[in-house]
């Protein structure tokens, strides 16, 4: 019996959905406007794509969702948990307070219960000062009934998480086993402030993730679909509902990575630049061995500097709904403002009054959507100048993402990719595959489950070979927790960086594994 899977991805302008069969053939695809509350757009897309597919709902076994709920909650400062942050680092870190540099409006919401307690480790794993367990219990007494999520951060916990683990045990004893706890050693890298920020943000969006997951499961069941549910994470892979609720911050920026994975599948490319043109922005990412390239820099999320895993994405304010302003002196400006999902109401070629990038390509005969007669009055010479500048903006962005001067393969996806030609400077080839408009939803549906660990190990303790095996086993266990089939897991990437300043022949080891759904 044939089985099917649903893939849904939420963009700033459209929510895209597809139904695929076992061979990943597209049975049906839908583009729905993204709604202000995000959820309504998801439900609308789900209902329509299932109806259009005309498949037996009992045969839909998997449902994947790449959503912006958690990103929106942080950016809009809404629906956030009441967080208590416990930093284990007194007296060593008292000079720099938690949430330093975080915008005041966000700090007023998530910074009401901040505690710095004795403990922590040095960079070589030595204890700075013993953990004061009585102090931890007093903190728990102070916050009981006032918070519903806990962030625990210790100095150099990626090297030794002993104090974080013990504080988590005490918190559960004092506040109950049900309270969500975010441990920084599991979320960020070495670098206290950024790791602390990421952990506090993770703790702040636990309820958003839980409500989103429940809403998606309920919507599926309302449609008569009893499928295993997975969420997209920002390395182009999937995670189970339970894993999503524990690490909701990993859903941030999953949209561009879904597009990268979808573009890889549709174009059959393993290495390329992926250009995802939406209604509001164009996101450019790098495909390396079929997975998105990771950023090596600290990343800003909602005005907060963090250092958890994020894709290396360049966003340009140029999309299908980008506004073109004509100035009195015969000049013009392109964006970054956009009409977004209102393109079909506000665009000139659709009966509206706003000149957009899509109107430009329609007027120049480069696209056959809309009504060309509504833009026929525009000056062709001016239109050519505008179009050339649009292409130059994209070519410049592509050049910024290249690591050398050589031409590279470029894959164009997204509904807005009708804006651009199939010849671009800096590109050895430009591929616009079939189903390019819903590459993001396809990427969500076809993705594997993965896990990545990044820890510092002392090679002298077990020897290099055993240490690397140990790191791989930890990554395998994390992937299984995220919903992977243990027997189908493979190592995607392994990186070892010697750390000469640490004792014990230390090295930072990063292992990424991926595999099929359970």
PyMOL commands that set and color helices and strands:
alter all, ss='L'
color gray80, all
select helices_A, chain A and resi 39-53+57-59+69-76+104-110+133-143+162-175+184-186+192-204+206-222+241-246+248-251+254-267+340-346+348-350+357-363+372-375+380-401+415-419+436-446+459-462+464-482+486-488
alter helices_A, ss='H'
color red, helices_A
select strands_A, chain A and resi 4-10+14-20+26-33+60-66+83-90+113-118+149-154+180-183+228-233+237-240+272-277+282-288+291-292+299-301+304-306+313-316+322-326+332-338+408-413+427-431+449-458+490-498+506-515
alter strands_A, ss='S'
color yellow, strands_A
deselect
rebuild
show_as cartoon
